Amino acid sequence: MERKDVIVIIVAILVGLVIGLSIGNVMFHPIFGSCPYMPTSFEYKSNGERIFMTGINENGERISFTAGPQWLYMHGGGCASCHGVDGRGGIYPMMCNIKSPDIRYSTLTKHGMSEEDIKRAITNGIDEDGEKLDYCMPRWHMSEKDLNDLIEYLKQL
């Protein structure tokens, strides 16, 4: 085989890999296609659960945020991405230096947080003492309805 033929074969393989990976990313991306690991909208019992699990509200809108880990900007996700599907935390999110806390409503209120404190932590990254939370905690920009729906879901965990 000539060197030119080998180069053509290598280029063809690389092009095939790039095309295959591109199609795979589109097909399994939660916004563009069906992801086998992410439930579809009809499987969520409430808007709050959908926001908690995916960071996307019942209208299909991705809820924007500031701060938070870079991977969350790139791949999306919701509260469950860092705090677990049960909200109990105990996870070290990728590229964060702290273990995520338990964010179940019962736990937060037992430790002295009011509902307004919880809302402020979610939207402004401020704890009950007025201190800034770690940079890994996203500051979610959500409507009052979405925020209230999320709080209602946290009460169920």
N, C-alpha and C positions, 0 to 999 in steps of 0.2 A: 504494500500500500504506500502510495506517495504521501509526502508530508501535507500536501494540499488537501488530499482526501480526508486525512485525519482531522485537520482543522475544520473542514466542512462538517464532519460528523460531530465533533465537539460543540461547534456552534449550534447545530441542529438540536442536540440534546439540551443545551442551555436554554435555547428559545422555548423548547417544549416544557422545560421545568418552569420557566417564568410564566408562560401561558397557563399551565396547570395550577400553579400557586395563585395566580390572579383570579382564575375562575373559582377556585376553592374559597378564597377570601370573600368574594362577592356572594357566593352561594350560602356560606355559613355565617355571614355578618348579620347580626340581629336587625339592622335597619333595612338591608337590601334583600335578604333571603331568609330561609328558615334555618335556624340554628338548632341542632338536635339537643343542645344542652340548655336552651332557654325556652321556657313555656311561652306559648302564644297568648295574645291578649285575652282570649275567652277563658283561659285557665286561671286568671286572677279573680279572686272573690271581691276585690275592691280596688279603687284607684290608689289608695294608700299602699296596698300590698304591691301593686305594679311599680309604683315609684320606689318603694323599699328595695325591690328585687332588681330593677333595671335602670332606674333613673329616668324613665320615660313615663309620662302621664297618660291618662286614659284617651287623650286626643292624639296620641302618637308623637307628642313633642318631647324631645330630649331636653331635660331640665339643665340649664346652664349653671356654671359654678365658677368660682375663682379659688385659688389655692388648690390644695389636694395634690395627690401624686400625678406625675406626668402620664403614667400609663392609663389613668382614668380618662384623661382628655382624649387619648388616642383610641381606646377600646370601649369606652363607655362603661356604665355600670351604675349601681345604686348603693344604698347603705349596706346591703348584704355582701357587697364585694369586699368590704373591710370588716364588718361586724358579724358576718355569718348569717345564714338564712334564719337562724333562731334569734338573732340580735344579741347573743350572749358575749360577743367579742372574743378576746383571747387569741386573736390572730395578729401576726406581725405582717401588715400589708407590705407588698414588694416596694422597696426603696423608701420605707419609712423606718424611723428609729424607735417607734413606740408600739406597744401592744394595744390593739383596739379595745376599748372598754365595752362593758355590757350596756346596751342602750335600750333595754326594755323599760317601758314607762314605770313599771312597779319598782325597778331597781333605781332608776334615776330619782324618782320622788322619795324613795326611802332614804336616799343620800341628801335630801334637802332641796332638790331642784323643783321649781314650780313649772307649770306648763309653759309659762312665758320664758322661763330660763331655758327650757328645752328648745323652744322656737328660736331663741337668740343664738343658741349653740349651733343649730342647724343652718341658720341664715347668715350669721355674722361671725361665727367661730369664737364666741365669747362664753366663758363658763359662768356659773352662778355667782362667783365672786368678782366678776368683771374682768377676769384675766383672759388673755388670748389663748385659744387652744393651739395645739401643735399645727404646723403648716400642713400636715397630712390630712387634717380635717377640712374637706371642701366647704366653701361658703356657698350654699345652694341658693340660687335666685329663682324662687318659685312663687306662684300666686298664693294668695291667702287660702283659697279653696284647696289647692294641692297640699299646702302645709298642714291645714287642719285634717285632711284625709290621711296624711302620713302620721300625724299624732294619734289619730284614732286607731291606725293599724299598730302603732307601737304599744298601745294600751292592750291589744289582744295578744301580744307576745308573752 
